[in-house]
Amino acid sequence: MKLLKLKMLVFCLVLLSFNQITFAQEETEKKEIDHSYKPLTLKLDDSGNKYIRFLTWHQFWVRSTQNNPNSLDITGQPSDNSFDIGLRRSRVLMFAQISPRFLILTHFGLNNQTFRNGGINGATGKKPQIFMHDAWTEFKVADELYLGSGLHYWNGISRMTNASTLNFLAVDAPIFNWATIELTDQFARQFGVYAKGKIGGFDYRIALNKPFAAGGLSEELADDGVARNVLNDNLAVQGYFNYQFFDKESNKLPYFVGTYMGAKKIFNIGAGFHYHPEATGVKQAGEAEAELQNISLFAVDAFLDMPLGSGGVTAYSAFYNYNFGDNYLRNVGIMNISTGGNAQPTIGTGSIFYTQAGYAFKKFQNGTQFQPFAAYTYKNFEALNDPSSQFDIGANYFINGHHAKITLQYSQRPVYAAGNLDGSRGEIILQTHIWL
């Protein structure tokens, strides 16, 4: 724990030094330089109504992790702590508005490359495979209705299930917001058709999807009373609906903003769902056949972002009610480099409450900005004997808004032994983030 505190102090000093360096550079510059962001856009006509927009971004993590009990390093030796540098996300996105009625979007990249993981077939960390994240086309039927199809991100459940990765408040999403991540979806995307639109302050999105095949045959399940994903041929339906009381957010793209740093006045309340029939199966002890069960996921949430004092406040809360079947549970460890490592019970049948809040202070004279934040998670899963509470605390240092920022975060997670809560472990993450 002392090592974690020492590394956290070093990271804080590094973060603060960026502000001093920026001020020094400003004083030595002989002429003013325009650092404002200008979208990378290729106009296809003189009016600018026809265009191709390009976006690209990288997020690098430097981490110090207090590993779970009985963790092993890459040599198979016991490991209490680990230190690594990795590529959390590297993406390219482009979309074209070839007419007011048609849109095409392509999004590809890679995620979670470490010195150990991310390689071809997972063998090594080198040369990970770039894959398609989004590929869809869209047609405008009316001002209130757009229809689209493809590999898409027009998700149900919650605002954060549709989150943009470009402008999180915390360093990342809590992951349970993407309930089917890398099982029946492809990095939170599924094949399907969707409808979206706005009617006054009411914003909606709904989709009918063909989920990816995941799991095994139901007759081959272990008879332990635990639900698992099974192969099936059923469609899934999902939707998210929210009412926007003040400023209206754009729904040209599905990606919801995590924080505007008080630049807008927004208060939204929303609700959503995801339903996939007979997608899991459970076999009780002594039974010959498994019972097929439905994935039924629901959530309600609220989002607030508005000016407060000389800065801006951001707050978000969500309550999830998940039913994947009896005692369903998934452990997830983001960019986990050890056996054990930073994995924790993340997704399962039960309920989750999540809330986060941050305050962006007034910009410094050089245009940079500081935003401390905190998040709290309460999980109560059917498969575990005890519920858990955990927190994240950190700060964003915006060099040029979300286009260039540094984030430092400390995260605490629960540790379980035989289904009982057995303490906690911590992790420090320093992220550099640039998107253009």
WOCOR-V931130 format. One record per residue. RES is the residue in three letters. SS is DSSP state (~ for helix, > for strand, _ for the rest). PHI is phi in whole degrees, 0 to 359 (999 if undefined). OMEGA is omega in whole degrees, 0 to 359 (999 if undefined). Layout:
BEGIN
RES,SS,PHI,OMEGA / RES,SS,PHI,OMEGA
END
This chain:
BEGIN
MET,_,999,178 / LYS,~,297,178 / LEU,~,297,178 / LEU,~,298,181 / LYS,~,295,179 / LEU,~,297,180 / LYS,~,293,178 / MET,~,295,178 / LEU,~,297,179 / VAL,~,297,179 / PHE,~,299,179 / CYS,~,298,179 / LEU,~,295,177 / VAL,~,298,181 / LEU,~,298,181 / LEU,~,294,181 / SER,~,294,179 / PHE,~,299,180 / ASN,~,294,179 / GLN,~,295,179 / ILE,~,297,181 / THR,~,297,178 / PHE,~,298,181 / ALA,~,295,178 / GLN,~,297,181 / GLU,~,296,182 / GLU,~,289,184 / THR,~,270,179 / GLU,_,290,182 / LYS,_,277,178 / LYS,_,218,183 / GLU,_,289,179 / ILE,_,248,180 / ASP,_,276,179 / HIS,_,260,182 / SER,_,293,183 / TYR,_,278,175 / LYS,_,237,184 / PRO,_,306,177 / LEU,>,278,188 / THR,>,231,175 / LEU,>,253,181 / LYS,>,283,181 / LEU,_,257,172 / ASP,_,208,184 / ASP,_,293,183 / SER,_,283,183 / GLY,_,84,178 / ASN,_,285,174 / LYS,_,251,187 / TYR,>,200,169 / ILE,>,237,181 / ARG,>,252,181 / PHE,>,241,174 / LEU,>,225,175 / THR,>,213,181 / TRP,>,205,176 / HIS,>,227,174 / GLN,>,230,179 / PHE,>,255,179 / TRP,>,244,166 / VAL,>,244,190 / ARG,>,227,167 / SER,>,235,188 / THR,>,241,170 / GLN,>,274,189 / ASN,_,289,174 / ASN,_,296,176 / PRO,_,304,177 / ASN,_,66,177 / SER,_,284,179 / LEU,>,236,178 / ASP,_,275,185 / ILE,_,292,178 / THR,_,265,180 / GLY,_,86,180 / GLN,_,266,177 / PRO,>,304,185 / SER,_,220,178 / ASP,_,275,182 / ASN,>,222,176 / SER,>,219,180 / PHE,>,228,180 / ASP,>,207,175 / ILE,>,231,184 / GLY,>,210,180 / LEU,>,259,181 / ARG,>,290,178 / ARG,>,212,172 / SER,>,215,191 / ARG,>,225,170 / VAL,>,227,178 / LEU,>,230,176 / MET,>,216,174 / PHE,>,217,184 / ALA,>,235,172 / GLN,>,260,185 / ILE,>,280,175 / SER,>,196,177 / PRO,_,301,184 / ARG,_,255,185 / PHE,>,230,176 / LEU,>,218,175 / ILE,>,230,183 / LEU,>,226,178 / THR,>,227,184 / HIS,>,217,181 / PHE,>,218,180 / GLY,>,161,179 / LEU,>,217,183 / ASN,>,217,166 / ASN,>,60,175 / GLN,>,271,174 / THR,_,241,177 / PHE,_,291,182 / ARG,_,246,187 / ASN,_,248,173 / GLY,_,109,182 / GLY,_,280,180 / ILE,~,301,183 / ASN,~,58,177 / GLY,~,72,186 / ALA,_,288,181 / THR,_,220,178 / GLY,_,280,187 / LYS,_,277,173 / LYS,_,52,177 / PRO,_,293,182 / GLN,_,273,172 / ILE,_,289,181 / PHE,>,225,181 / MET,>,281,174 / HIS,>,267,180 / ASP,>,230,173 / ALA,>,204,182 / TRP,>,216,174 / THR,>,237,186 / GLU,>,219,182 / PHE,>,231,178 / LYS,>,275,176 / VAL,>,270,178 / ALA,>,204,180 / ASP,_,301,183 / GLU,_,262,186 / LEU,>,213,173 / TYR,>,235,178 / LEU,>,241,179 / GLY,>,213,179 / SER,>,206,178 / GLY,>,138,172 / LEU,>,274,195 / HIS,>,231,184 / TYR,_,240,177 / TRP,_,276,192 / ASN,_,268,172 / GLY,_,263,173 / ILE,_,74,187 / SER,_,210,174 / ARG,_,302,184 / MET,~,286,172 / THR,~,291,177 / ASN,~,251,189 / ALA,>,291,168 / SER,_,283,176 / THR,_,271,183 / LEU,_,271,190 / ASN,_,214,174 / PHE,_,300,169 / LEU,_,283,174 / ALA,_,279,184 / VAL,_,293,181 / ASP,_,200,173 / ALA,_,283,180 / PRO,_,281,175 / ILE,_,79,179 / PHE,_,295,174 / ASN,_,294,174 / TRP,_,261,194 / ALA,_,293,182 / THR,_,251,189 / ILE,_,305,176 / GLU,_,59,169 / LEU,_,245,177 / THR,_,267,174 / ASP,_,229,176 / GLN,_,250,183 / PHE,_,49,176 / ALA,_,77,177 / ARG,_,239,174 / GLN,>,225,172 / PHE,>,284,177 / GLY,>,174,175 / VAL,>,242,183 / TYR,>,221,172 / ALA,>,230,180 / LYS,>,217,176 / GLY,>,168,177 / LYS,>,228,173 / ILE,>,231,188 / GLY,_,65,178 / GLY,_,273,182 / PHE,>,271,182 / ASP,>,242,183 / TYR,>,221,171 / ARG,>,209,180 / ILE,>,213,186 / ALA,>,216,172 / LEU,>,245,190 / ASN,>,238,170 / LYS,>,251,184 / PRO,_,297,176 / PHE,_,291,178 / ALA,_,293,182 / ALA,_,213,178 / GLY,_,100,181 / GLY,>,238,178 / LEU,_,282,184 / SER,~,298,182 / GLU,~,288,181 / GLU,~,261,181 / LEU,_,291,173 / ALA,_,291,182 / ASP,_,270,183 / ASP,_,243,178 / GLY,_,75,181 / VAL,_,248,179 / ALA,_,287,177 / ARG,>,221,177 / ASN,>,297,178 / VAL,>,232,178 / LEU,_,294,179 / ASN,_,206,185 / ASP,_,239,186 / ASN,_,266,174 / LEU,_,283,176 / ALA,>,238,177 / VAL,>,236,181 / GLN,>,211,179 / GLY,>,196,174 / TYR,>,219,185 / PHE,>,227,178 / ASN,>,216,176 / TYR,>,250,185 / GLN,>,254,189 / PHE,_,282,185 / PHE,_,247,178 / ASP,_,298,181 / LYS,_,265,179 / GLU,_,271,180 / SER,_,292,173 / ASN,_,240,174 / LYS,_,301,175 / LEU,_,244,187 / PRO,_,280,194 / TYR,_,276,178 / PHE,>,282,180 / VAL,_,285,179 / GLY,_,277,176 / THR,_,207,173 / TYR,_,263,182 / MET,_,55,178 / GLY,_,81,181 / ALA,_,285,178 / LYS,_,231,175 / LYS,_,247,188 / ILE,>,228,167 / PHE,>,218,182 / ASN,>,235,167 / ILE,>,239,185 / GLY,>,213,176 / ALA,>,207,181 / GLY,>,203,183 / PHE,>,205,171 / HIS,>,213,183 / TYR,>,226,180 / HIS,>,226,185 / PRO,>,290,175 / GLU,>,51,182 / ALA,>,265,176 / THR,>,230,178 / GLY,>,219,179 / VAL,>,221,178 / LYS,_,237,179 / GLN,_,277,180 / ALA,_,302,177 / GLY,_,86,180 / GLU,_,271,182 / ALA,_,275,184 / GLU,_,242,179 / ALA,_,272,174 / GLU,>,265,177 / LEU,>,281,183 / GLN,>,232,184 / ASN,>,265,167 / ILE,>,269,180 / SER,>,233,186 / LEU,>,237,181 / PHE,>,222,177 / ALA,>,203,169 / VAL,>,231,181 / ASP,>,206,178 / ALA,>,214,182 / PHE,>,228,180 / LEU,>,228,175 / ASP,>,207,182 / MET,>,197,177 / PRO,>,297,177 / LEU,>,210,184 / GLY,_,64,179 / SER,_,267,181 / GLY,>,230,182 / GLY,>,211,180 / VAL,>,252,174 / THR,>,231,177 / ALA,>,214,179 / TYR,>,214,176 / SER,>,222,180 / ALA,>,214,173 / PHE,>,240,182 / TYR,>,250,171 / ASN,>,239,187 / TYR,>,249,173 / ASN,>,227,176 / PHE,_,258,187 / GLY,_,115,187 / ASP,_,301,171 / ASN,_,58,179 / TYR,_,295,181 / LEU,>,205,175 / ARG,>,236,172 / ASN,>,263,182 / VAL,>,228,174 / GLY,_,230,184 / ILE,_,289,180 / MET,_,51,184 / ASN,_,288,183 / ILE,_,252,181 / SER,_,238,169 / THR,>,282,191 / GLY,_,99,171 / GLY,_,53,184 / ASN,_,252,181 / ALA,_,293,179 / GLN,>,208,174 / PRO,>,299,190 / THR,>,242,186 / ILE,>,229,178 / GLY,>,181,176 / THR,_,290,183 / GLY,>,149,183 / SER,>,231,179 / ILE,>,223,170 / PHE,>,244,182 / TYR,>,225,176 / THR,>,215,178 / GLN,>,216,179 / ALA,>,207,178 / GLY,>,208,178 / TYR,>,228,178 / ALA,>,267,179 / PHE,_,289,178 / LYS,_,304,181 / LYS,_,298,172 / PHE,_,289,182 / GLN,_,300,181 / ASN,_,271,176 / GLY,_,91,178 / THR,_,282,186 / GLN,>,210,183 / PHE,>,239,184 / GLN,>,222,172 / PRO,>,286,181 / PHE,>,209,175 / ALA,>,210,179 / ALA,>,220,180 / TYR,>,225,180 / THR,>,230,173 / TYR,>,239,180 / LYS,>,239,176 / ASN,>,225,184 / PHE,>,262,181 / GLU,_,299,185 / ALA,_,284,183 / LEU,_,249,182 / ASN,_,284,184 / ASP,_,236,170 / PRO,_,286,181 / SER,>,223,172 / SER,>,235,178 / GLN,>,210,184 / PHE,>,219,172 / ASP,>,230,177 / ILE,>,216,183 / GLY,>,184,182 / ALA,>,203,172 / ASN,>,258,171 / TYR,>,246,184 / PHE,>,272,176 / ILE,_,280,176 / ASN,_,213,184 / GLY,~,59,178 / HIS,~,287,182 / HIS,~,287,175 / ALA,>,209,183 / LYS,>,213,176 / ILE,>,234,181 / THR,>,235,175 / LEU,>,241,183 / GLN,>,217,170 / TYR,>,251,181 / SER,>,237,176 / GLN,>,249,182 / ARG,>,226,180 / PRO,>,280,175 / VAL,>,237,181 / TYR,>,242,173 / ALA,>,225,181 / ALA,_,52,177 / GLY,_,82,180 / ASN,>,252,178 / LEU,>,297,187 / ASP,>,223,176 / GLY,>,95,183 / SER,>,208,176 / ARG,>,224,184 / GLY,>,232,181 / GLU,>,210,176 / ILE,>,250,180 / ILE,>,234,170 / LEU,>,246,183 / GLN,>,245,167 / THR,>,253,189 / HIS,>,220,174 / ILE,>,223,171 / TRP,>,224,181 / LEU,_,234,999
END
